[in-house]
Amino acid sequence: MGEGFPPCLRCDSGNLVPLSDFGGQGAAVHYKAWVCTLPSCGYNIKIRNGDIYIDEPILSGAGGRR
């Protein structure tokens, strides 16, 4: 797993995988975030409104904290 994806910058055991989302107007926003594949690591990089955020809390799609 993880072949072709960069290693995690924190744990170096997982890989950073890209996540996409939809913008306010419904257009796809590709590579909005990169997240480590190891849940215990939790390293993430996110782009929001042109700003870069590192290690924000990870929330589930249901609105609860993970």
CHARMM-style PDB file with segment names, atoms N, HN, CA, C and O in Angstrom:
ATOM      1  N   MET     1       0.835  -1.190   0.000  1.00  0.00      PROA
ATOM      2  CA  MET     1       0.000   0.000   0.000  1.00  0.00      PROA
ATOM      3  C   MET     1       0.874   1.245   0.000  1.00  0.00      PROA
ATOM      4  O   MET     1       2.004   1.210   0.486  1.00  0.00      PROA
ATOM      5  N   GLY     2       0.365   2.333  -0.535  1.00  0.00      PROA
ATOM      6  HN  GLY     2      -0.553   2.361  -0.930  1.00  0.00      PROA
ATOM      7  CA  GLY     2       1.083   3.583  -0.494  1.00  0.00      PROA
ATOM      8  C   GLY     2       2.095   3.761  -1.603  1.00  0.00      PROA
ATOM      9  O   GLY     2       2.779   4.782  -1.662  1.00  0.00      PROA
ATOM     10  N   GLU     3       2.198   2.787  -2.476  1.00  0.00      PROA
ATOM     11  HN  GLU     3       1.642   1.957  -2.428  1.00  0.00      PROA
ATOM     12  CA  GLU     3       3.169   2.901  -3.557  1.00  0.00      PROA
ATOM     13  C   GLU     3       2.835   4.123  -4.405  1.00  0.00      PROA
ATOM     14  O   GLU     3       1.703   4.273  -4.867  1.00  0.00      PROA
ATOM     15  N   GLY     4       3.808   4.985  -4.606  1.00  0.00      PROA
ATOM     16  HN  GLY     4       4.726   4.864  -4.230  1.00  0.00      PROA
ATOM     17  CA  GLY     4       3.582   6.188  -5.382  1.00  0.00      PROA
ATOM     18  C   GLY     4       3.194   7.397  -4.557  1.00  0.00      PROA
ATOM     19  O   GLY     4       3.176   8.514  -5.075  1.00  0.00      PROA
ATOM     20  N   PHE     5       2.883   7.204  -3.285  1.00  0.00      PROA
ATOM     21  HN  PHE     5       2.898   6.297  -2.864  1.00  0.00      PROA
ATOM     22  CA  PHE     5       2.555   8.323  -2.417  1.00  0.00      PROA
ATOM     23  C   PHE     5       3.766   8.648  -1.555  1.00  0.00      PROA
ATOM     24  O   PHE     5       4.529   7.749  -1.199  1.00  0.00      PROA
ATOM     25  N   PRO     6       3.955   9.928  -1.212  1.00  0.00      PROA
ATOM     26  CA  PRO     6       5.126  10.314  -0.411  1.00  0.00      PROA
ATOM     27  C   PRO     6       5.033   9.785   1.016  1.00  0.00      PROA
ATOM     28  O   PRO     6       3.934   9.582   1.532  1.00  0.00      PROA
ATOM     29  N   PRO     7       6.180   9.560   1.658  1.00  0.00      PROA
ATOM     30  CA  PRO     7       6.162   9.125   3.057  1.00  0.00      PROA
ATOM     31  C   PRO     7       5.663  10.256   3.953  1.00  0.00      PROA
ATOM     32  O   PRO     7       5.799  11.437   3.633  1.00  0.00      PROA
ATOM     33  N   CYS     8       5.086   9.861   5.077  1.00  0.00      PROA
ATOM     34  HN  CYS     8       4.976   8.901   5.337  1.00  0.00      PROA
ATOM     35  CA  CYS     8       4.621  10.841   6.056  1.00  0.00      PROA
ATOM     36  C   CYS     8       5.815  11.626   6.582  1.00  0.00      PROA
ATOM     37  O   CYS     8       6.871  11.055   6.855  1.00  0.00      PROA
ATOM     38  N   LEU     9       5.645  12.923   6.721  1.00  0.00      PROA
ATOM     39  HN  LEU     9       4.787  13.387   6.499  1.00  0.00      PROA
ATOM     40  CA  LEU     9       6.724  13.793   7.189  1.00  0.00      PROA
ATOM     41  C   LEU     9       6.944  13.691   8.694  1.00  0.00      PROA
ATOM     42  O   LEU     9       7.975  14.139   9.197  1.00  0.00      PROA
ATOM     43  N   ARG    10       5.987  13.104   9.424  1.00  0.00      PROA
ATOM     44  HN  ARG    10       5.150  12.740   9.016  1.00  0.00      PROA
ATOM     45  CA  ARG    10       6.131  12.970  10.870  1.00  0.00      PROA
ATOM     46  C   ARG    10       6.615  11.576  11.259  1.00  0.00      PROA
ATOM     47  O   ARG    10       7.659  11.438  11.897  1.00  0.00      PROA
ATOM     48  N   CYS    11       5.866  10.543  10.880  1.00  0.00      PROA
ATOM     49  HN  CYS    11       5.018  10.655  10.362  1.00  0.00      PROA
ATOM     50  CA  CYS    11       6.172   9.202  11.385  1.00  0.00      PROA
ATOM     51  C   CYS    11       7.058   8.394  10.450  1.00  0.00      PROA
ATOM     52  O   CYS    11       7.705   7.445  10.893  1.00  0.00      PROA
ATOM     53  N   ASP    12       7.106   8.745   9.171  1.00  0.00      PROA
ATOM     54  HN  ASP    12       6.581   9.516   8.812  1.00  0.00      PROA
ATOM     55  CA  ASP    12       7.916   8.063   8.167  1.00  0.00      PROA
ATOM     56  C   ASP    12       7.551   6.582   8.025  1.00  0.00      PROA
ATOM     57  O   ASP    12       8.269   5.830   7.367  1.00  0.00      PROA
ATOM     58  N   SER    13       6.435   6.159   8.642  1.00  0.00      PROA
ATOM     59  HN  SER    13       5.852   6.770   9.177  1.00  0.00      PROA
ATOM     60  CA  SER    13       5.964   4.779   8.509  1.00  0.00      PROA
ATOM     61  C   SER    13       4.749   4.708   7.597  1.00  0.00      PROA
ATOM     62  O   SER    13       4.573   3.739   6.858  1.00  0.00      PROA
ATOM     63  N   GLY    14       3.919   5.730   7.652  1.00  0.00      PROA
ATOM     64  HN  GLY    14       4.062   6.517   8.252  1.00  0.00      PROA
ATOM     65  CA  GLY    14       2.739   5.799   6.790  1.00  0.00      PROA
ATOM     66  C   GLY    14       3.066   6.586   5.540  1.00  0.00      PROA
ATOM     67  O   GLY    14       4.199   7.021   5.334  1.00  0.00      PROA
ATOM     68  N   ASN    15       2.059   6.758   4.717  1.00  0.00      PROA
ATOM     69  HN  ASN    15       1.139   6.405   4.885  1.00  0.00      PROA
ATOM     70  CA  ASN    15       2.191   7.556   3.509  1.00  0.00      PROA
ATOM     71  C   ASN    15       1.175   8.683   3.555  1.00  0.00      PROA
ATOM     72  O   ASN    15       0.118   8.557   4.173  1.00  0.00      PROA
ATOM     73  N   LEU    16       1.505   9.792   2.893  1.00  0.00      PROA
ATOM     74  HN  LEU    16       2.363   9.895   2.391  1.00  0.00      PROA
ATOM     75  CA  LEU    16       0.549  10.881   2.765  1.00  0.00      PROA
ATOM     76  C   LEU    16      -0.304  10.624   1.535  1.00  0.00      PROA
ATOM     77  O   LEU    16       0.216  10.461   0.432  1.00  0.00      PROA
ATOM     78  N   VAL    17      -1.617  10.588   1.728  1.00  0.00      PROA
ATOM     79  HN  VAL    17      -2.040  10.720   2.625  1.00  0.00      PROA
ATOM     80  CA  VAL    17      -2.538  10.372   0.621  1.00  0.00      PROA
ATOM     81  C   VAL    17      -3.403  11.614   0.453  1.00  0.00      PROA
ATOM     82  O   VAL    17      -3.766  12.258   1.437  1.00  0.00      PROA
ATOM     83  N   PRO    18      -3.736  11.953  -0.796  1.00  0.00      PROA
ATOM     84  CA  PRO    18      -4.526  13.165  -1.052  1.00  0.00      PROA
ATOM     85  C   PRO    18      -6.010  12.923  -0.826  1.00  0.00      PROA
ATOM     86  O   PRO    18      -6.524  11.832  -1.068  1.00  0.00      PROA
ATOM     87  N   LEU    19      -6.682  13.962  -0.357  1.00  0.00      PROA
ATOM     88  HN  LEU    19      -6.263  14.849  -0.160  1.00  0.00      PROA
ATOM     89  CA  LEU    19      -8.132  13.956  -0.206  1.00  0.00      PROA
ATOM     90  C   LEU    19      -8.695  15.136  -0.997  1.00  0.00      PROA
ATOM     91  O   LEU    19      -8.054  16.181  -1.103  1.00  0.00      PROA
ATOM     92  N   SER    20      -9.870  14.967  -1.539  1.00  0.00      PROA
ATOM     93  HN  SER    20     -10.391  14.118  -1.452  1.00  0.00      PROA
ATOM     94  CA  SER    20     -10.524  16.021  -2.298  1.00  0.00      PROA
ATOM     95  C   SER    20     -11.823  16.404  -1.595  1.00  0.00      PROA
ATOM     96  O   SER    20     -12.286  15.705  -0.694  1.00  0.00      PROA
ATOM     97  N   ASP    21     -12.398  17.518  -2.019  1.00  0.00      PROA
ATOM     98  HN  ASP    21     -12.021  18.086  -2.751  1.00  0.00      PROA
ATOM     99  CA  ASP    21     -13.645  18.005  -1.437  1.00  0.00      PROA
ATOM    100  C   ASP    21     -14.373  18.808  -2.504  1.00  0.00      PROA
ATOM    101  O   ASP    21     -13.956  18.837  -3.662  1.00  0.00      PROA
ATOM    102  N   PHE    22     -15.445  19.450  -2.115  1.00  0.00      PROA
ATOM    103  HN  PHE    22     -15.783  19.426  -1.174  1.00  0.00      PROA
ATOM    104  CA  PHE    22     -16.179  20.320  -3.016  1.00  0.00      PROA
ATOM    105  C   PHE    22     -16.157  21.728  -2.446  1.00  0.00      PROA
ATOM    106  O   PHE    22     -16.311  21.915  -1.239  1.00  0.00      PROA
ATOM    107  N   GLY    23     -15.966  22.721  -3.308  1.00  0.00      PROA
ATOM    108  HN  GLY    23     -15.841  22.570  -4.289  1.00  0.00      PROA
ATOM    109  CA  GLY    23     -15.956  24.114  -2.889  1.00  0.00      PROA
ATOM    110  C   GLY    23     -17.352  24.627  -2.613  1.00  0.00      PROA
ATOM    111  O   GLY    23     -18.329  23.899  -2.786  1.00  0.00      PROA
ATOM    112  N   GLY    24     -17.454  25.861  -2.190  1.00  0.00      PROA
ATOM    113  HN  GLY    24     -16.660  26.452  -2.049  1.00  0.00      PROA
ATOM    114  CA  GLY    24     -18.730  26.473  -1.847  1.00  0.00      PROA
ATOM    115  C   GLY    24     -19.714  26.523  -3.000  1.00  0.00      PROA
ATOM    116  O   GLY    24     -20.926  26.515  -2.785  1.00  0.00      PROA
ATOM    117  N   GLN    25     -19.203  26.574  -4.223  1.00  0.00      PROA
ATOM    118  HN  GLN    25     -18.218  26.580  -4.397  1.00  0.00      PROA
ATOM    119  CA  GLN    25     -20.064  26.619  -5.409  1.00  0.00      PROA
ATOM    120  C   GLN    25     -20.314  25.231  -5.979  1.00  0.00      PROA
ATOM    121  O   GLN    25     -20.955  25.098  -7.021  1.00  0.00      PROA
ATOM    122  N   GLY    26     -19.811  24.186  -5.302  1.00  0.00      PROA
ATOM    123  HN  GLY    26     -19.290  24.295  -4.455  1.00  0.00      PROA
ATOM    124  CA  GLY    26     -20.032  22.814  -5.743  1.00  0.00      PROA
ATOM    125  C   GLY    26     -18.970  22.255  -6.672  1.00  0.00      PROA
ATOM    126  O   GLY    26     -19.068  21.103  -7.094  1.00  0.00      PROA
ATOM    127  N   ALA    27     -17.960  23.046  -7.000  1.00  0.00      PROA
ATOM    128  HN  ALA    27     -17.880  23.982  -6.658  1.00  0.00      PROA
ATOM    129  CA  ALA    27     -16.886  22.575  -7.883  1.00  0.00      PROA
ATOM    130  C   ALA    27     -15.914  21.700  -7.098  1.00  0.00      PROA
ATOM    131  O   ALA    27     -15.659  21.947  -5.920  1.00  0.00      PROA
ATOM    132  N   ALA    28     -15.379  20.686  -7.751  1.00  0.00      PROA
ATOM    133  HN  ALA    28     -15.586  20.485  -8.708  1.00  0.00      PROA
ATOM    134  CA  ALA    28     -14.417  19.791  -7.103  1.00  0.00      PROA
ATOM    135  C   ALA    28     -13.128  20.539  -6.779  1.00  0.00      PROA
ATOM    136  O   ALA    28     -12.624  21.311  -7.595  1.00  0.00      PROA
ATOM    137  N   VAL    29     -12.605  20.305  -5.591  1.00  0.00      PROA
ATOM    138  HN  VAL    29     -13.015  19.678  -4.928  1.00  0.00      PROA
ATOM    139  CA  VAL    29     -11.314  20.851  -5.168  1.00  0.00      PROA
ATOM    140  C   VAL    29     -10.417  19.648  -4.920  1.00  0.00      PROA
ATOM    141  O   VAL    29     -10.512  18.986  -3.887  1.00  0.00      PROA
ATOM    142  N   HSD    30      -9.536  19.375  -5.895  1.00  0.00      PROA
ATOM    143  HN  HSD    30      -9.458  19.913  -6.734  1.00  0.00      PROA
ATOM    144  CA  HSD    30      -8.659  18.208  -5.795  1.00  0.00      PROA
ATOM    145  C   HSD    30      -7.472  18.511  -4.894  1.00  0.00      PROA
ATOM    146  O   HSD    30      -6.966  19.633  -4.874  1.00  0.00      PROA
ATOM    147  N   TYR    31      -7.038  17.520  -4.161  1.00  0.00      PROA
ATOM    148  HN  TYR    31      -7.449  16.608  -4.177  1.00  0.00      PROA
ATOM    149  CA  TYR    31      -5.870  17.617  -3.280  1.00  0.00      PROA
ATOM    150  C   TYR    31      -6.014  18.744  -2.262  1.00  0.00      PROA
ATOM    151  O   TYR    31      -5.079  19.512  -2.035  1.00  0.00      PROA
ATOM    152  N   LYS    32      -7.173  18.834  -1.661  1.00  0.00      PROA
ATOM    153  HN  LYS    32      -7.933  18.210  -1.845  1.00  0.00      PROA
ATOM    154  CA  LYS    32      -7.420  19.853  -0.641  1.00  0.00      PROA
ATOM    155  C   LYS    32      -6.670  19.539   0.641  1.00  0.00      PROA
ATOM    156  O   LYS    32      -6.334  20.439   1.410  1.00  0.00      PROA
ATOM    157  N   ALA    33      -6.410  18.254   0.868  1.00  0.00      PROA
ATOM    158  HN  ALA    33      -6.683  17.523   0.243  1.00  0.00      PROA
ATOM    159  CA  ALA    33      -5.713  17.838   2.082  1.00  0.00      PROA
ATOM    160  C   ALA    33      -4.849  16.624   1.784  1.00  0.00      PROA
ATOM    161  O   ALA    33      -5.122  15.850   0.866  1.00  0.00      PROA
ATOM    162  N   TRP    34      -3.813  16.480   2.575  1.00  0.00      PROA
ATOM    163  HN  TRP    34      -3.592  17.108   3.320  1.00  0.00      PROA
ATOM    164  CA  TRP    34      -2.968  15.281   2.553  1.00  0.00      PROA
ATOM    165  C   TRP    34      -2.941  14.747   3.971  1.00  0.00      PROA
ATOM    166  O   TRP    34      -2.681  15.496   4.912  1.00  0.00      PROA
ATOM    167  N   VAL    35      -3.210  13.447   4.134  1.00  0.00      PROA
ATOM    168  HN  VAL    35      -3.422  12.839   3.369  1.00  0.00      PROA
ATOM    169  CA  VAL    35      -3.345  12.853   5.460  1.00  0.00      PROA
ATOM    170  C   VAL    35      -2.520  11.577   5.531  1.00  0.00      PROA
ATOM    171  O   VAL    35      -2.455  10.821   4.562  1.00  0.00      PROA
ATOM    172  N   CYS    36      -1.882  11.334   6.690  1.00  0.00      PROA
ATOM    173  HN  CYS    36      -1.935  11.948   7.478  1.00  0.00      PROA
ATOM    174  CA  CYS    36      -1.110  10.113   6.899  1.00  0.00      PROA
ATOM    175  C   CYS    36      -2.053   8.912   6.938  1.00  0.00      PROA
ATOM    176  O   CYS    36      -3.154   8.993   7.485  1.00  0.00      PROA
ATOM    177  N   THR    37      -1.612   7.803   6.356  1.00  0.00      PROA
ATOM    178  HN  THR    37      -0.719   7.738   5.912  1.00  0.00      PROA
ATOM    179  CA  THR    37      -2.431   6.591   6.325  1.00  0.00      PROA
ATOM    180  C   THR    37      -2.488   5.885   7.669  1.00  0.00      PROA
ATOM    181  O   THR    37      -3.320   4.997   7.851  1.00  0.00      PROA
ATOM    182  N   LEU    38      -1.633   6.249   8.617  1.00  0.00      PROA
ATOM    183  HN  LEU    38      -0.957   6.971   8.470  1.00  0.00      PROA
ATOM    184  CA  LEU    38      -1.656   5.636   9.943  1.00  0.00      PROA
ATOM    185  C   LEU    38      -2.519   6.488  10.886  1.00  0.00      PROA
ATOM    186  O   LEU    38      -2.120   7.593  11.254  1.00  0.00      PROA
ATOM    187  N   PRO    39      -3.681   5.990  11.274  1.00  0.00      PROA
ATOM    188  CA  PRO    39      -4.558   6.776  12.152  1.00  0.00      PROA
ATOM    189  C   PRO    39      -3.875   7.215  13.451  1.00  0.00      PROA
ATOM    190  O   PRO    39      -4.181   8.286  13.974  1.00  0.00      PROA
ATOM    191  N   SER    40      -2.964   6.409  13.970  1.00  0.00      PROA
ATOM    192  HN  SER    40      -2.715   5.539  13.544  1.00  0.00      PROA
ATOM    193  CA  SER    40      -2.296   6.770  15.218  1.00  0.00      PROA
ATOM    194  C   SER    40      -1.368   7.973  15.042  1.00  0.00      PROA
ATOM    195  O   SER    40      -1.050   8.645  16.023  1.00  0.00      PROA
ATOM    196  N   CYS    41      -0.932   8.254  13.826  1.00  0.00      PROA
ATOM    197  HN  CYS    41      -1.190   7.707  13.029  1.00  0.00      PROA
ATOM    198  CA  CYS    41      -0.073   9.408  13.549  1.00  0.00      PROA
ATOM    199  C   CYS    41      -0.920  10.675  13.439  1.00  0.00      PROA
ATOM    200  O   CYS    41      -0.712  11.632  14.185  1.00  0.00      PROA
ATOM    201  N   GLY    42      -1.866  10.677  12.514  1.00  0.00      PROA
ATOM    202  HN  GLY    42      -2.034   9.900  11.908  1.00  0.00      PROA
ATOM    203  CA  GLY    42      -2.772  11.805  12.370  1.00  0.00      PROA
ATOM    204  C   GLY    42      -2.217  13.032  11.681  1.00  0.00      PROA
ATOM    205  O   GLY    42      -2.898  14.055  11.619  1.00  0.00      PROA
ATOM    206  N   TYR    43      -0.983  12.964  11.151  1.00  0.00      PROA
ATOM    207  HN  TYR    43      -0.430  12.133  11.201  1.00  0.00      PROA
ATOM    208  CA  TYR    43      -0.400  14.132  10.481  1.00  0.00      PROA
ATOM    209  C   TYR    43      -1.254  14.516   9.280  1.00  0.00      PROA
ATOM    210  O   TYR    43      -1.687  13.647   8.523  1.00  0.00      PROA
ATOM    211  N   ASN    44      -1.499  15.809   9.099  1.00  0.00      PROA
ATOM    212  HN  ASN    44      -1.148  16.516   9.714  1.00  0.00      PROA
ATOM    213  CA  ASN    44      -2.281  16.265   7.960  1.00  0.00      PROA
ATOM    214  C   ASN    44      -1.892  17.673   7.555  1.00  0.00      PROA
ATOM    215  O   ASN    44      -1.445  18.478   8.372  1.00  0.00      PROA
ATOM    216  N   ILE    45      -2.075  17.946   6.277  1.00  0.00      PROA
ATOM    217  HN  ILE    45      -2.438  17.292   5.614  1.00  0.00      PROA
ATOM    218  CA  ILE    45      -1.866  19.269   5.701  1.00  0.00      PROA
ATOM    219  C   ILE    45      -3.141  19.608   4.938  1.00  0.00      PROA
ATOM    220  O   ILE    45      -3.589  18.823   4.102  1.00  0.00      PROA
ATOM    221  N   LYS    46      -3.729  20.767   5.218  1.00  0.00      PROA
ATOM    222  HN  LYS    46      -3.365  21.404   5.897  1.00  0.00      PROA
ATOM    223  CA  LYS    46      -4.976  21.151   4.564  1.00  0.00      PROA
ATOM    224  C   LYS    46      -4.857  22.539   3.969  1.00  0.00      PROA
ATOM    225  O   LYS    46      -4.143  23.394   4.493  1.00  0.00      PROA
ATOM    226  N   ILE    47      -5.563  22.756   2.868  1.00  0.00      PROA
ATOM    227  HN  ILE    47      -6.144  22.062   2.443  1.00  0.00      PROA
ATOM    228  CA  ILE    47      -5.626  24.066   2.230  1.00  0.00      PROA
ATOM    229  C   ILE    47      -7.055  24.575   2.370  1.00  0.00      PROA
ATOM    230  O   ILE    47      -8.009  23.897   1.988  1.00  0.00      PROA
ATOM    231  N   ARG    48      -7.189  25.772   2.918  1.00  0.00      PROA
ATOM    232  HN  ARG    48      -6.414  26.322   3.229  1.00  0.00      PROA
ATOM    233  CA  ARG    48      -8.513  26.373   3.074  1.00  0.00      PROA
ATOM    234  C   ARG    48      -8.395  27.862   2.770  1.00  0.00      PROA
ATOM    235  O   ARG    48      -7.634  28.579   3.420  1.00  0.00      PROA
ATOM    236  N   ASN    49      -9.148  28.317   1.785  1.00  0.00      PROA
ATOM    237  HN  ASN    49      -9.766  27.735   1.257  1.00  0.00      PROA
ATOM    238  CA  ASN    49      -9.145  29.725   1.376  1.00  0.00      PROA
ATOM    239  C   ASN    49      -7.740  30.229   1.063  1.00  0.00      PROA
ATOM    240  O   ASN    49      -7.404  31.376   1.357  1.00  0.00      PROA
ATOM    241  N   GLY    50      -6.934  29.374   0.473  1.00  0.00      PROA
ATOM    242  HN  GLY    50      -7.207  28.442   0.235  1.00  0.00      PROA
ATOM    243  CA  GLY    50      -5.585  29.766   0.082  1.00  0.00      PROA
ATOM    244  C   GLY    50      -4.557  29.693   1.194  1.00  0.00      PROA
ATOM    245  O   GLY    50      -3.374  29.930   0.949  1.00  0.00      PROA
ATOM    246  N   ASP    51      -4.972  29.373   2.403  1.00  0.00      PROA
ATOM    247  HN  ASP    51      -5.933  29.181   2.602  1.00  0.00      PROA
ATOM    248  CA  ASP    51      -4.053  29.246   3.536  1.00  0.00      PROA
ATOM    249  C   ASP    51      -3.754  27.767   3.776  1.00  0.00      PROA
ATOM    250  O   ASP    51      -4.598  26.908   3.519  1.00  0.00      PROA
ATOM    251  N   ILE    52      -2.556  27.477   4.266  1.00  0.00      PROA
ATOM    252  HN  ILE    52      -1.870  28.175   4.475  1.00  0.00      PROA
ATOM    253  CA  ILE    52      -2.147  26.103   4.557  1.00  0.00      PROA
ATOM    254  C   ILE    52      -2.187  25.885   6.062  1.00  0.00      PROA
ATOM    255  O   ILE    52      -1.641  26.676   6.831  1.00  0.00      PROA
ATOM    256  N   TYR    53      -2.838  24.806   6.470  1.00  0.00      PROA
ATOM    257  HN  TYR    53      -3.282  24.163   5.845  1.00  0.00      PROA
ATOM    258  CA  TYR    53      -2.956  24.438   7.887  1.00  0.00      PROA
ATOM    259  C   TYR    53      -2.294  23.081   8.094  1.00  0.00      PROA
ATOM    260  O   TYR    53      -2.519  22.150   7.321  1.00  0.00      PROA
ATOM    261  N   ILE    54      -1.484  22.972   9.133  1.00  0.00      PROA
ATOM    262  HN  ILE    54      -1.301  23.729   9.762  1.00  0.00      PROA
ATOM    263  CA  ILE    54      -0.803  21.718   9.441  1.00  0.00      PROA
ATOM    264  C   ILE    54      -1.281  21.211  10.796  1.00  0.00      PROA
ATOM    265  O   ILE    54      -1.361  21.960  11.769  1.00  0.00      PROA
ATOM    266  N   ASP    55      -1.596  19.912  10.832  1.00  0.00      PROA
ATOM    267  HN  ASP    55      -1.531  19.303  10.041  1.00  0.00      PROA
ATOM    268  CA  ASP    55      -1.997  19.225  12.067  1.00  0.00      PROA
ATOM    269  C   ASP    55      -3.253  19.782  12.720  1.00  0.00      PROA
ATOM    270  O   ASP    55      -3.312  19.916  13.942  1.00  0.00      PROA
ATOM    271  N   GLU    56      -4.246  20.103  11.919  1.00  0.00      PROA
ATOM    272  HN  GLU    56      -4.197  19.993  10.926  1.00  0.00      PROA
ATOM    273  CA  GLU    56      -5.539  20.456  12.501  1.00  0.00      PROA
ATOM    274  C   GLU    56      -6.194  19.187  13.020  1.00  0.00      PROA
ATOM    275  O   GLU    56      -5.879  18.099  12.538  1.00  0.00      PROA
ATOM    276  N   PRO    57      -7.090  19.292  13.981  1.00  0.00      PROA
ATOM    277  CA  PRO    57      -7.795  18.083  14.454  1.00  0.00      PROA
ATOM    278  C   PRO    57      -8.537  17.430  13.291  1.00  0.00      PROA
ATOM    279  O   PRO    57      -9.080  18.114  12.423  1.00  0.00      PROA
ATOM    280  N   ILE    58      -8.552  16.113  13.286  1.00  0.00      PROA
ATOM    281  HN  ILE    58      -8.111  15.557  13.990  1.00  0.00      PROA
ATOM    282  CA  ILE    58      -9.236  15.360  12.237  1.00  0.00      PROA
ATOM    283  C   ILE    58     -10.637  15.030  12.736  1.00  0.00      PROA
ATOM    284  O   ILE    58     -10.808  14.440  13.803  1.00  0.00      PROA
ATOM    285  N   LEU    59     -11.633  15.420  11.950  1.00  0.00      PROA
ATOM    286  HN  LEU    59     -11.493  15.900  11.083  1.00  0.00      PROA
ATOM    287  CA  LEU    59     -13.025  15.164  12.296  1.00  0.00      PROA
ATOM    288  C   LEU    59     -13.605  14.147  11.342  1.00  0.00      PROA
ATOM    289  O   LEU    59     -13.244  14.115  10.165  1.00  0.00      PROA
ATOM    290  N   SER    60     -14.504  13.315  11.844  1.00  0.00      PROA
ATOM    291  HN  SER    60     -14.797  13.341  12.799  1.00  0.00      PROA
ATOM    292  CA  SER    60     -15.164  12.343  10.964  1.00  0.00      PROA
ATOM    293  C   SER    60     -16.220  13.063  10.138  1.00  0.00      PROA
ATOM    294  O   SER    60     -16.621  14.180  10.467  1.00  0.00      PROA
ATOM    295  N   GLY    61     -16.668  12.419   9.066  1.00  0.00      PROA
ATOM    296  HN  GLY    61     -16.342  11.512   8.799  1.00  0.00      PROA
ATOM    297  CA  GLY    61     -17.703  12.996   8.225  1.00  0.00      PROA
ATOM    298  C   GLY    61     -19.026  13.150   8.944  1.00  0.00      PROA
ATOM    299  O   GLY    61     -19.883  13.917   8.505  1.00  0.00      PROA
ATOM    300  N   ALA    62     -19.206  12.433  10.042  1.00  0.00      PROA
ATOM    301  HN  ALA    62     -18.510  11.810  10.398  1.00  0.00      PROA
ATOM    302  CA  ALA    62     -20.440  12.516  10.811  1.00  0.00      PROA
ATOM    303  C   ALA    62     -20.434  13.694  11.769  1.00  0.00      PROA
ATOM    304  O   ALA    62     -21.425  13.941  12.455  1.00  0.00      PROA
ATOM    305  N   GLY    63     -19.316  14.432  11.823  1.00  0.00      PROA
ATOM    306  HN  GLY    63     -18.511  14.231  11.265  1.00  0.00      PROA
ATOM    307  CA  GLY    63     -19.242  15.598  12.684  1.00  0.00      PROA
ATOM    308  C   GLY    63     -18.630  15.317  14.045  1.00  0.00      PROA
ATOM    309  O   GLY    63     -18.451  16.240  14.840  1.00  0.00      PROA
ATOM    310  N   GLY    64     -18.308  14.065  14.331  1.00  0.00      PROA
ATOM    311  HN  GLY    64     -18.454  13.315  13.686  1.00  0.00      PROA
ATOM    312  CA  GLY    64     -17.685  13.736  15.609  1.00  0.00      PROA
ATOM    313  C   GLY    64     -16.178  13.707  15.501  1.00  0.00      PROA
ATOM    314  O   GLY    64     -15.626  13.551  14.411  1.00  0.00      PROA
ATOM    315  N   ARG    65     -15.527  13.855  16.609  1.00  0.00      PROA
ATOM    316  HN  ARG    65     -15.975  13.982  17.494  1.00  0.00      PROA
ATOM    317  CA  ARG    65     -14.057  13.793  16.617  1.00  0.00      PROA
ATOM    318  C   ARG    65     -13.591  12.370  16.520  1.00  0.00      PROA
ATOM    319  O   ARG    65     -14.243  11.455  17.025  1.00  0.00      PROA
ATOM    320  N   ARG    66     -12.461  12.179  15.871  1.00  0.00      PROA
ATOM    321  HN  ARG    66     -11.932  12.922  15.461  1.00  0.00      PROA
ATOM    322  CA  ARG    66     -11.867  10.855  15.778  1.00  0.00      PROA
ATOM    323  C   ARG    66     -10.730  10.746  16.740  1.00  0.00      PROA
ATOM    324  OT1 ARG    66     -10.088   9.699  16.821  1.00  0.00      PROA
TER     325      ARG     66
END
